[in-house]
Amino acid sequence: MSRLLVFLLLFFPLLASAQTLGRITGRVTNPAGQALDGVTVVEHTGRFISLTGADGKFSLDQLPLAEYTLITRSLGHQEQRRTVVLSLETPNITVDFTLQSSTNALQEVEVLGRKETSYKSDYSFVGTRTATALIDVPQSISTVTKELMEDRQAYRLTETVRNVAGVTQYSHYDDFTIRGFRNGYESGFRLLNGLRSGFSYGNSFTQAPLTVNLERVEVLKGPGAALFGDINPGGTINMVTKKPLDVDRKAVTFSTGSFNAIRSTVDFTGPLNEQKNLLYRFNAGYEKTNTFRDVNDTKSLMIAPTVTFLVSPKTTLNAELVYTHIDGYLDRGLPIKGNDLYAVPRSFTLSQPSDYFRTNTTYLNASLTHKFTDWLSFNASYLDFTYNENLSEHRTLNSYADAPANTVMNLRYFDRRAEEYTKNLSGYFSLSRNTGSLAHKVVVGADYIRFNTDKQSTMFEARQKLVNGVATPLTFDLKSPLYEIQDPTKYVRRPLPQFFVDYINSVYHTVGLYAQDQVDVTSRLGLLLSLRYELFADERDYGDGSTTIPQRKLLPRAGLTYALRDNLNYFVSYSSGFRPLKPEYIRFPERYGRSTAFSPETSYQVETGLKGEFFNKALFGTVAAYQIVKRNQLVSTGSLTADGAPVYRQNGQARSRGAEVEVTGNVLPNLSLNAAYAFNHTEVLQADLPAENGQPLANAPKHSGGLWAKYTFTTPALRGLGIAVGGNHVGQRRTENQIRAVGTGELYWGHWPSYTVADVALFYNTGRFNFHANLNNVFDKYYFVGGYDFFRASPGAPRNFMATLGYSF
């Protein structure tokens, strides 16, 4: 009897689906009675979905008899909801919708949430600062939506890049390669809702941001300096946070998986009053995991409340406060023993059990939009970002004690307390007017960005410890590793290094003045012209009467789009790049291994390609070819000065040429797809180190690509069940620094081998419940996502799984 009961419980959904089935059909039009093409009609749980055709008609077939709430979703039109009941008496029902144009669909500042629920995002702010359809931006933009992140169970930003053409991990930090160029640490930062955050810059670069409160991740390919100032030439990553909706939606998830991982998230949104002019959203997430790295247990907590106040039809306010606490270890990567990449397990670490890495990240983001008239509006945004860390770690000194055998590593010990502040204020006017037959959308504004550190920040560094009263170097034997609780009181303290004095005296600020005009020359031809003047300086007193080191640059950008067909645009563009250097690199270059001042980095990109929308605008595709040239590229040598500061070199010129193909969205209503391929040929043309001339750029693969395809069954017996397959490939990449050969000590360039990793997932939805399980690295490939050299390699995770149960209400 018990076996029969279990059997019935397992197969009850299948038995129930064998009953009489129904159908819902209808037509979607505008108030003039014209058919609306490409409107999504979805049942509120997401199990059943249809797109309207050119005649505006849709059909939901083979529906079990029940009550259904249908929702329409369309860029440019207001959402509508209709509840119907399919019964034995009325198994077939016709439901027609008349949709009004929406003024909130393309907001000047993104203060209302995105209602679409697919892998495709129709618009972006990162390409023009105003809401613009992706197809109309003359520069490549890739988007990873929250739906794709949820389906792949991507909990950190680093887990989203495998879905983006031309973007790979440089290391396991918040550190990427975009179109051949590094984007992380001193060579890039992350935008939050179009404003500069503290993520990926300074000390916070060692921790990738959580995705708990992210609506989507956008990557603007190529320099974005004409829009955002000092940006790396490969691309700009913008993290868009979830905003409130004017409808009630609530969801909770509970997860468990490999490495003793447990996780939970909540996402609540809706109106706070009957007038629906006060909206809220609350996101939170918690995770505890041992990770696949030894001595690297990690706990993370994020709390993210957001409120939107629709003051009037012309004025909207938004504010969000986000707090993240992470308690774990700073994983500096895998040490390579005897130059054999696979000599130690990928879990091997230099960290000691007494180490810790505790961080707190807090930011307040507020925005205001006000429409003076139908053609003139003002928009303002503010971001106040604080990063705090409490660190105790044993890390490599980037040298071997037994070279050239390369099996015993020299260590350094850090105990660091630091806090960093990044503040933004951005304001601009947006004007839409015609001059004769030309339609203009003009943006004129200014940004102010300030970065500084807490003067009370301090650190303790040691490279020796007392053993029976004798100072002995800190080392780690890779052949016989020893893990024990260390006593730093026995370590020999070094004087506070000058590079850290430079760090705590950091006060940088920049003002950007910009103007942009999007011109519709004809119904098919569009132009984009913009210009930005960047004024970068610091406020440090150098003791000689000089208080600033200005770095200034005029940054042009131009682009053209031409509609070859209603759903296919050709584009071509030019964009310039600029990255000012830390002022100490100019004022005190000798502290960083150079006798003459370093120069600010400059770059440019030329790009051309096609953008199209297919399958009733459910699928978005981009084909692009580009060339990027970067001058004065700052490169870490991996070496340290006697004081412990990093030593840099500066290459005169580096070039990247490539092509990308990317498609995202729905091929069928029940088949979602994200596919990308990138070819990227890079070359160092004028190297500071002669041996680097002609070499590809570090961690820049020639070939890379990714795939994720999700299919949901529609047959009655399997309704609610879905499967997904995917993976990604990354080609061979050069190490950042040269390697010394075992035995001879001769220098040569090392390489991280190419790899292909396969992933699968299983989904099941029934009513308000959803279940999905992901298996990653199915074939347990031992691979490296990137790294710097053989002291700091970044291995990928072994085979692992994550299972999630969710409930929506």
C-alpha positions in Angstrom: 0.0 0.0 0.0 2.8 2.5 0.9 4.5 1.9 -2.5 1.2 2.5 -4.3 0.8 5.8 -2.3 4.3 7.0 -3.3 3.6 6.1 -6.9 0.4 8.1 -6.9 2.1 11.1 -5.3 4.9 11.1 -7.9 2.7 10.7 -10.9 -0.4 12.7 -9.8 0.5 15.6 -12.1 0.8 13.3 -15.0 -2.5 11.6 -14.2 -4.3 14.9 -13.7 -3.0 16.2 -17.1 -4.8 13.4 -18.9 -8.1 15.1 -18.2 -10.0 17.3 -20.7 -7.9 20.2 -22.0 -8.9 23.7 -23.0 -7.7 26.6 -25.2 -7.4 30.3 -24.9 -7.2 32.4 -28.1 -7.4 36.1 -28.7 -6.2 39.2 -30.5 -4.1 42.2 -29.2 -4.7 45.6 -30.7 -4.0 49.3 -30.0 -6.9 51.8 -29.3 -7.1 52.4 -33.1 -7.8 48.7 -33.7 -4.4 48.0 -35.3 -2.9 44.7 -34.6 0.1 44.6 -32.2 2.9 42.3 -33.3 5.3 40.7 -30.9 3.3 41.2 -27.7 3.9 38.5 -25.1 0.8 36.9 -23.5 1.8 34.8 -20.5 0.0 32.9 -17.8 1.0 34.4 -14.5 3.0 31.4 -13.3 5.1 31.5 -16.6 4.1 27.9 -17.6 2.2 28.9 -20.7 3.3 31.7 -23.1 2.5 32.9 -26.6 3.6 35.7 -28.8 1.2 37.7 -31.1 1.8 37.5 -34.8 1.5 40.2 -37.5 -2.3 39.9 -37.2 -2.1 40.4 -33.4 -3.5 36.9 -32.7 -2.2 34.5 -30.0 -3.1 31.1 -28.8 -2.5 29.1 -25.6 -3.3 25.4 -26.3 -3.7 22.2 -24.3 -4.5 23.9 -21.0 -5.8 21.8 -18.1 -9.2 23.1 -17.0 -8.6 25.7 -14.3 -8.5 29.4 -13.5 -5.9 31.4 -15.4 -4.6 35.0 -15.2 -3.2 36.2 -18.5 -0.7 39.0 -18.5 0.4 41.1 -21.6 3.9 42.4 -21.8 5.2 44.7 -24.5 7.9 47.3 -24.7 6.0 50.6 -25.2 2.6 49.4 -24.0 0.9 49.2 -20.6 0.5 45.8 -19.0 -3.0 44.3 -18.8 -4.3 41.3 -16.8 -7.4 39.2 -17.4 -8.6 36.2 -15.4 -10.6 33.5 -17.1 -11.9 30.0 -16.0 -11.7 27.0 -18.3 -14.4 24.5 -17.4 -16.2 21.5 -18.9 -18.9 23.9 -20.1 -16.5 26.4 -21.6 -13.2 24.7 -22.4 -12.4 27.2 -25.2 -12.4 31.0 -24.5 -11.6 34.0 -26.6 -9.9 37.0 -24.8 -9.1 40.2 -26.6 -6.8 43.0 -25.3 -6.6 46.6 -26.2 -3.3 48.1 -25.0 -2.5 51.7 -24.3 0.9 53.2 -25.0 3.1 53.3 -21.9 5.1 56.3 -20.8 6.9 54.1 -18.3 8.2 51.5 -20.7 11.1 53.6 -21.8 12.0 55.7 -18.7 14.5 58.5 -18.7 15.9 57.1 -15.5 15.2 53.5 -14.7 13.0 53.7 -11.6 10.3 51.2 -12.4 11.0 47.5 -12.7 11.2 45.5 -15.9 8.2 43.3 -16.4 9.5 41.0 -19.1 10.4 37.5 -18.0 12.6 36.2 -20.8 16.3 36.0 -21.6 15.9 39.0 -23.9 16.0 42.6 -22.8 14.6 45.0 -25.4 16.3 48.2 -24.2 19.3 49.6 -22.4 20.5 52.8 -20.7 24.2 52.0 -20.8 24.5 52.7 -24.6 23.2 56.3 -24.6 22.3 57.2 -21.0 18.6 57.2 -22.0 16.3 54.3 -22.7 17.1 53.1 -26.2 16.1 50.0 -28.0 19.2 47.8 -28.4 18.7 47.5 -32.1 19.1 51.3 -32.4 22.4 51.7 -30.5 25.4 51.8 -32.9 27.6 49.8 -30.6 27.4 46.2 -29.4 25.6 45.6 -26.1 25.2 42.2 -24.4 22.6 41.6 -21.7 22.2 38.8 -19.2 18.8 39.0 -17.6 17.7 37.9 -14.1 15.8 35.0 -15.8 19.0 33.6 -17.3 20.9 34.2 -14.1 18.2 32.3 -12.2 18.1 29.4 -14.6 21.9 29.0 -14.5 21.8 29.7 -10.7 24.5 32.3 -11.1 25.1 33.8 -7.6 28.1 36.0 -8.4 28.9 38.3 -11.2 31.8 36.1 -12.4 29.2 33.3 -13.1 27.3 35.5 -15.7 30.2 36.2 -18.2 30.0 32.7 -19.8 26.8 33.9 -21.4 28.4 37.0 -23.1 30.4 37.0 -26.4 34.0 38.2 -26.0 34.0 38.2 -22.2 36.0 35.7 -20.1 37.4 35.6 -16.6 40.9 37.1 -16.2 41.1 35.6 -12.8 38.6 34.3 -10.1 38.4 37.9 -8.7 36.0 40.5 -10.0 38.4 40.6 -13.0 37.5 40.0 -16.7 38.9 40.1 -20.1 36.7 42.0 -22.6 37.6 42.0 -26.2 41.2 41.1 -25.3 41.7 43.8 -22.6 41.7 43.4 -18.8 38.7 44.9 -17.0 39.3 44.9 -13.2 41.4 46.3 -10.4 43.1 49.5 -11.7 41.9 48.8 -15.3 38.2 49.0 -14.8 35.3 49.4 -12.5 31.6 48.3 -12.4 28.7 50.6 -13.0 25.6 50.4 -10.8 22.6 51.8 -12.7 24.9 53.8 -14.8 27.0 55.3 -11.9 30.5 54.3 -10.9 30.6 51.9 -8.0 33.4 50.8 -5.8 33.2 47.2 -7.2 36.2 45.9 -9.0 38.4 48.9 -8.0 40.9 49.1 -5.2 40.7 46.4 -2.6 37.1 45.4 -3.4 38.2 43.9 -6.6 39.1 40.7 -4.8 35.4 39.9 -4.3 32.9 39.5 -7.1 29.5 41.2 -6.5 26.4 39.1 -5.6 23.6 38.9 -8.2 20.7 38.7 -5.6 19.3 42.1 -6.4 20.3 42.4 -10.1 17.7 42.7 -12.8 20.3 42.3 -15.5 24.0 42.7 -16.4 24.8 44.8 -19.4 28.1 44.9 -21.3 28.8 47.8 -23.6 31.5 46.6 -25.9 34.4 48.9 -26.6 35.4 52.2 -24.9 32.5 53.9 -23.0 34.6 56.9 -22.0 32.5 59.4 -24.0 29.6 58.4 -21.6 31.2 57.4 -18.3 34.8 58.8 -18.2 37.7 56.6 -17.3 36.7 53.2 -18.7 38.7 50.3 -20.0 38.7 50.0 -23.8 37.4 46.4 -24.0 34.0 47.3 -22.5 31.9 48.6 -19.7 29.9 46.4 -17.3 26.7 47.9 -15.9 24.8 46.2 -13.1 21.1 47.1 -13.2 19.3 46.5 -9.9 15.8 45.3 -9.5 13.2 48.1 -9.2 9.7 48.1 -7.8 6.7 47.0 -9.8 3.1 48.3 -9.6 1.8 44.7 -9.2 2.2 42.3 -6.3 4.8 39.7 -6.8 6.5 37.6 -4.2 9.0 34.8 -4.5 11.2 32.8 -2.1 13.8 30.1 -2.9 15.7 27.5 -0.9 18.8 25.8 -2.3 21.3 23.2 -1.4 24.3 21.9 -3.4 27.9 20.8 -3.6 30.6 21.9 -1.1 28.0 21.9 1.7 26.3 24.9 0.2 22.9 26.2 1.4 21.3 29.3 0.0 18.0 31.2 0.3 16.6 34.3 -1.5 13.5 36.4 -1.3 12.1 38.9 -3.8 9.0 40.9 -2.8 7.5 43.8 -4.8 4.3 45.7 -5.2 2.4 48.9 -4.2 2.3 50.2 -0.7 -0.9 52.1 -1.0 -4.2 52.0 -2.9 -3.2 54.8 -5.3 -0.2 52.7 -6.4 2.1 55.7 -6.3 4.3 54.4 -3.6 6.0 51.1 -4.6 8.5 48.9 -2.9 10.9 46.0 -3.6 12.7 43.9 -1.1 15.5 41.5 -2.0 17.6 39.5 0.3 19.9 36.5 0.0 22.0 34.3 2.3 24.5 31.7 1.4 26.9 29.4 3.3 29.4 27.3 1.4 32.7 25.6 2.0 33.6 26.2 -1.7 35.8 23.8 -3.6 38.9 25.4 -2.3 40.4 24.1 1.0 40.3 26.5 4.0 37.9 28.8 2.3 34.5 28.6 4.0 32.4 31.6 3.1 29.1 33.1 4.4 27.3 36.0 2.5 24.3 38.1 3.4 22.6 40.7 1.3 19.7 43.0 2.2 18.4 45.3 -0.4 15.2 47.4 0.1 14.0 49.8 -2.6 11.2 52.4 -2.7 9.8 54.3 -5.6 7.5 57.3 -5.2 5.5 58.4 -8.2 5.0 62.0 -6.9 3.0 63.0 -10.0 2.7 62.0 -13.6 5.7 64.3 -14.2 8.0 63.5 -11.2 9.4 60.2 -9.9 11.7 59.5 -7.0 13.6 56.2 -6.3 15.9 55.2 -3.5 17.6 51.9 -2.6 19.9 50.9 0.2 22.0 47.8 -0.2 24.0 46.1 2.5 26.3 43.1 1.9 28.4 41.2 4.4 30.8 38.4 3.4 32.8 36.4 5.9 35.4 34.0 4.6 38.9 33.8 3.2 40.7 35.8 0.6 41.6 33.1 -2.0 44.7 34.2 -3.8 44.6 31.3 -6.2 46.4 28.0 -6.8 50.2 27.8 -6.4 51.8 25.8 -9.2 54.3 23.2 -8.0 57.4 22.5 -10.2 55.7 24.3 -13.2 53.2 21.4 -13.5 49.7 22.8 -13.7 48.1 19.6 -12.5 50.7 18.6 -9.8 48.3 19.6 -6.9 44.6 19.3 -6.6 42.5 22.3 -7.5 41.5 22.6 -3.9 45.1 23.3 -2.8 45.6 26.6 -1.1 48.2 28.7 0.8 45.6 30.0 3.3 45.9 29.1 6.9 43.0 28.1 9.2 43.5 31.3 11.3 43.2 33.6 8.2 40.0 35.5 7.6 38.5 38.1 5.2 35.5 40.0 6.4 33.9 42.7 4.2 31.0 45.0 4.4 29.6 46.8 1.3 27.0 49.5 1.7 25.6 51.8 -0.9 22.7 54.2 -1.3 21.4 54.9 -4.8 18.8 57.6 -5.4 17.4 59.0 -8.6 15.0 61.7 -9.6 13.3 62.3 -13.0 11.1 65.3 -13.7 9.3 66.1 -17.0 8.9 69.9 -17.6 7.1 69.3 -20.9 6.6 66.4 -23.3 9.9 67.3 -24.9 12.1 68.4 -21.9 13.0 66.5 -18.8 15.7 66.6 -16.1 17.3 63.5 -14.5 19.6 63.3 -11.5 21.2 60.3 -9.8 23.3 59.9 -6.7 25.4 56.9 -5.5 27.2 56.8 -2.2 29.3 53.6 -2.0 31.4 52.3 1.0 33.6 49.3 1.1 35.1 48.1 4.4 37.4 45.1 4.9 39.1 43.3 7.8 41.8 41.0 6.4 44.3 38.5 7.8 46.0 36.4 5.2 49.0 34.4 4.2 49.8 35.0 0.6 52.6 34.4 -1.9 55.5 36.8 -2.2 55.6 35.9 -5.9 58.9 34.0 -5.6 60.1 30.4 -4.9 62.5 29.8 -2.0 64.0 26.8 -3.8 64.1 28.2 -7.4 64.6 26.8 -9.9 63.0 23.6 -8.5 59.9 25.8 -7.8 58.4 23.6 -5.0 58.8 25.9 -1.9 57.0 29.3 -2.0 58.0 32.4 -0.2 55.1 34.0 1.7 54.1 37.3 3.1 51.6 37.9 5.9 49.0 40.7 5.7 46.8 42.1 8.4 44.8 45.0 6.9 42.0 47.3 8.0 40.8 49.5 5.2 37.7 51.5 4.1 37.1 53.0 0.7 34.5 55.6 -0.4 33.1 56.2 -3.9 30.6 59.0 -4.5 28.7 60.0 -7.7 26.4 62.8 -8.6 25.1 62.9 -12.1 22.6 65.3 -13.7 21.4 65.8 -17.2 18.7 67.4 -19.3 17.0 65.4 -22.1 15.4 67.2 -24.9 13.4 65.8 -27.9 12.7 68.2 -30.7 12.6 68.5 -34.5 14.6 70.8 -36.7 13.0 70.6 -40.0 12.9 66.9 -41.1 15.4 65.9 -38.4 14.3 64.5 -35.1 16.7 65.1 -32.3 17.1 63.5 -28.8 19.7 65.6 -27.1 21.3 64.9 -23.7 23.4 67.6 -22.0 24.8 67.0 -18.5 27.6 66.6 -16.0 29.0 64.0 -13.7 31.0 64.3 -10.5 32.9 61.3 -9.1 35.0 61.2 -6.0 37.1 58.3 -4.5 38.9 58.4 -1.2 40.1 56.2 1.6 39.7 56.2 5.3 42.8 57.9 6.9 42.6 55.4 9.7 43.2 52.5 7.4 46.3 50.6 8.3 48.2 47.3 7.7 50.7 45.0 9.2 53.0 43.1 6.9 55.6 40.4 7.8 57.9 38.1 5.7 59.7 36.5 8.7 58.8 34.9 12.0 60.8 34.3 15.1 61.8 30.6 15.7 63.7 30.2 18.9 64.5 33.9 18.7 65.9 33.7 15.2 64.2 35.5 12.3 63.2 32.9 9.7 61.6 33.5 6.3 57.9 32.6 5.9 57.7 29.8 3.4 55.2 27.1 2.3 56.4 23.7 1.1 54.1 22.6 -1.7 55.3 19.0 -1.3 54.5 18.8 2.4 51.8 21.5 3.1 51.2 22.5 6.8 47.9 24.0 7.9 47.7 25.2 11.5 46.6 28.2 13.5 49.3 30.8 13.3 50.4 33.3 15.9 51.1 36.6 14.2 52.7 38.0 17.5 55.8 36.0 16.6 56.0 37.6 13.1 58.6 40.3 12.4 56.7 43.4 11.6 57.9 45.5 8.6 57.6 49.3 8.5 54.4 50.7 7.0 55.2 50.6 3.3 55.1 53.7 1.2 52.7 52.3 -1.3 50.1 51.9 1.5 50.8 55.5 2.6 50.0 56.5 -1.0 46.8 54.4 -0.7 45.5 56.0 2.4 46.2 59.5 1.0 44.2 58.7 -2.1 41.7 61.4 -3.0 40.7 61.4 -6.7 37.9 63.3 -8.3 36.7 63.8 -11.8 34.2 66.1 -13.5 32.8 65.1 -16.9 30.9 67.5 -19.1 29.1 65.9 -22.0 26.6 66.4 -24.8 25.0 63.8 -27.0 22.6 64.0 -30.0 20.6 61.0 -31.4 19.3 62.2 -34.8 16.7 60.4 -36.8 17.7 61.7 -40.3 15.0 59.5 -42.0 12.8 56.7 -40.8 15.6 54.3 -41.5 18.8 56.4 -40.9 20.0 57.4 -37.5 23.1 59.2 -36.2 24.6 59.4 -32.8 27.1 62.1 -32.0 28.6 62.8 -28.6 31.5 64.6 -26.9 32.8 64.5 -23.3 35.4 66.6 -21.6 37.0 64.8 -18.7 38.8 66.7 -15.9 40.6 64.3 -13.5 42.7 65.4 -10.5 43.6 64.5 -7.0 43.7 66.5 -3.8 46.9 65.2 -2.2 49.4 67.6 -0.7 52.8 66.5 -2.1 54.8 68.8 0.2 56.2 71.0 -2.6 53.4 73.4 -3.1 51.7 71.1 -5.7 48.3 69.8 -4.7 46.9 68.4 -7.9 48.0 66.3 -10.9 45.4 67.1 -13.5 44.7 64.6 -16.3 42.3 65.9 -18.9 40.9 64.6 -22.2 38.4 65.4 -24.9 36.5 62.2 -25.8 34.4 62.0 -29.0 32.0 59.3 -30.1 30.1 58.9 -33.4 27.8 56.2 -34.8 25.3 55.4 -37.5 22.5 53.0 -37.8 20.6 52.1 -41.0 17.5 49.9 -41.1 18.0 47.4 -43.9 14.7 45.9 -43.0 12.1 46.6 -40.3 13.8 44.1 -38.1 17.4 44.4 -39.2 19.8 47.3 -38.6 23.3 47.9 -39.9 25.6 49.9 -37.6 29.0 51.5 -37.6 30.7 53.5 -34.8 33.8 55.1 -33.5 34.4 55.5 -29.8 37.4 56.9 -27.8 38.8 55.7 -24.5 40.8 57.3 -21.7 42.0 56.0 -18.3 43.8 58.4 -16.0 46.4 56.9 -13.8 46.8 57.1 -10.0 48.6 60.4 -9.5 51.4 58.7 -7.5 52.4 56.8 -10.7 53.1 60.2 -12.3 54.5 62.0 -9.2 56.5 59.1 -7.8 57.2 56.5 -10.5 60.3 55.3 -8.9 58.2 53.8 -6.1 56.6 51.5 -8.7 59.7 50.4 -10.6 60.1 53.1 -13.2 62.5 56.1 -13.5 60.2 58.2 -15.6 56.5 59.1 -15.1 53.9 56.8 -16.4 51.5 58.2 -19.0 47.6 58.1 -18.9 46.1 55.3 -21.1 44.2 56.2 -24.3 42.4 54.0 -26.8 39.8 53.9 -29.6 37.5 51.4 -31.2 36.0 51.2 -34.7 33.1 48.7 -35.0 30.6 47.6 -37.5 27.9 45.0 -37.8 24.3 44.0 -37.9 21.6 43.8 -35.2 18.3 42.1 -35.7 15.0 40.9 -34.1 13.6 37.6 -35.2 10.7 35.2 -34.5 8.2 38.0 -33.9 10.9 40.1 -32.0 11.3 37.3 -29.5 15.0 36.7 -30.4 17.7 39.3 -30.6 20.9 38.8 -32.5 24.2 40.7 -33.1 27.0 40.2 -35.6 29.9 42.6 -35.1 33.5 43.1 -36.2 35.9 45.6 -34.5 39.4 46.9 -34.0 40.6 48.4 -30.7 44.0 50.1 -30.2 45.3 51.0 -26.7 48.3 53.1 -26.0 50.3 53.3 -22.8 48.9 50.1 -21.4 49.9 49.7 -17.8 51.0 46.1 -17.0 51.9 44.5 -13.7 55.2 42.6 -13.8 54.4 40.4 -10.8 57.5 41.6 -9.2 57.7 43.7 -6.0 60.0 46.6 -4.9 62.0 46.2 -1.7 59.2 48.2 -0.1 56.6 45.7 -1.3 55.0 47.9 -3.9 54.0 46.3 -7.3 56.3 46.9 -10.2 54.7 48.0 -13.5 55.8 48.3 -17.1 54.0 50.3 -19.7 53.5 49.1 -23.3 53.4 51.7 -26.0 50.7 50.1 -28.1 48.5 47.0 -28.1 45.8 46.0 -30.6 42.7 43.8 -30.6 40.8 42.7 -33.7 37.9 40.4 -33.7 34.4 39.3 -34.6 31.4 38.2 -32.4 28.1 36.5 -32.9 25.4 36.5 -30.2 21.7 35.6 -30.1 19.4 35.8 -27.0 15.7 35.2 -26.5 13.1 32.7 -27.7 13.2 30.6 -30.8 9.8 29.2 -29.8 7.6 30.2 -27.0 8.9 27.2 -25.0 12.5 27.2 -26.3 14.8 29.9 -24.8 18.3 30.4 -26.2 21.5 32.2 -25.3 24.4 31.5 -27.7 27.6 33.4 -28.3 30.9 33.0 -30.1 33.9 35.4 -30.3 37.1 35.4 -32.3 39.7 37.8 -30.9 43.2 38.3 -32.2 45.3 40.4 -30.0 48.9 41.6 -30.3 51.4 43.7 -28.2 52.9 46.0 -30.8 55.2 48.2 -28.8 56.3 46.5 -25.6 58.3 47.8 -22.7 59.6 44.3 -22.3 61.2 43.2 -25.7 60.1 39.6 -25.2 56.5 40.7 -25.1 56.5 42.2 -28.6 54.3 40.2 -30.9 52.7 38.3 -28.1 48.9 38.1 -27.6 47.6 40.1 -24.6 47.5 38.3 -21.3 44.5 36.1 -20.6 43.0 36.9 -24.0 41.7 33.8 -25.8 41.6 33.7 -29.6 38.4 31.7 -29.5 35.6 31.6 -26.9 31.9 30.9 -26.8 29.0 29.8 -24.7 25.6 28.1 -25.1 22.5 27.8 -23.0 19.3 26.3 -24.4 16.1 25.6 -22.3 13.2 23.6 -23.6 9.9 23.4 -21.7 7.6 20.5 -22.7 4.1 21.3 -23.8 2.7 17.8 -24.2 0.0 17.0 -21.6 2.0 14.2 -20.0 5.1 16.3 -19.5 3.6 19.7 -18.9 5.7 21.8 -16.5 8.8 19.8 -17.2 11.9 21.4 -18.8 15.5 20.6 -19.6 18.5 22.8 -20.4 21.9 22.1 -21.8 24.8 24.4 -22.3 28.4 25.1 -21.5 31.2 27.3 -22.6 34.6 27.1 -24.4 37.7 29.3 -23.8 40.8 28.9 -25.9 44.4 29.0 -24.7 45.6 32.1 -23.0 49.0 33.6 -22.2 50.1 34.2 -18.6 50.5 37.8 -17.5 54.1 37.3 -16.5 56.9 35.0 -17.7 57.7 31.7 -16.0 61.1 30.5 -14.9 61.8 27.0 -16.1 62.5 24.2 -13.6 66.2 23.3 -13.5 67.5 26.1 -15.7 65.6 29.2 -14.5 65.2 30.3 -18.1 62.3 32.6 -18.7 59.4 31.6 -21.0 55.7 32.5 -21.5 53.3 30.1 -19.8 49.8 29.4 -21.0 46.5 28.4 -19.5 45.2 25.5 -21.5 42.0 25.8 -23.5 38.9 24.1 -22.0 35.3 23.2 -22.7 32.9 22.7 -19.9 29.4 21.2 -20.2 26.4 22.0 -18.0 22.8 20.6 -17.8 19.7 21.5 -15.8 16.2 20.0 -15.1 13.1 22.2 -14.3 9.7 21.4 -13.1 6.9 23.9 -12.4 3.5 23.1 -10.9 1.2 25.7 -9.7 3.1 28.3 -7.7 6.0 25.9 -7.0 9.0 25.5 -9.1 12.0 23.2 -8.8 15.2 23.1 -10.7 18.5 21.4 -10.4 21.7 22.3 -12.2 24.7 20.1 -12.8 27.8 22.0 -13.8 31.1 20.8 -15.3 29.4 17.5 -16.1 32.6 15.7 -17.2 34.6 17.1 -14.2 37.1 19.0 -16.3 40.2 20.3 -14.5 40.6 23.7 -16.0 41.8 27.3 -15.3 39.5 30.3 -15.8 42.6 32.5 -15.8 45.4 33.7 -13.5 48.5 35.9 -13.4 51.5 33.5 -13.3 52.4 30.2 -11.6 52.1 31.8 -8.1 48.5 32.8 -8.7 46.5 30.6 -10.9 42.7 30.5 -10.9 41.2 27.0 -11.3 37.6 26.4 -12.2 35.2 24.4 -10.0 35.0 20.6 -10.3 31.7 18.9 -11.0 29.0 20.4 -8.8 25.3 20.7 -8.4 22.7 23.1 -7.0 19.1 22.2 -6.4 16.5 24.9 -5.7 12.8 24.9 -4.6 10.9 28.1 -5.2 7.5 29.4 -4.4 5.8 32.4 -6.0 2.7 34.1 -4.5 
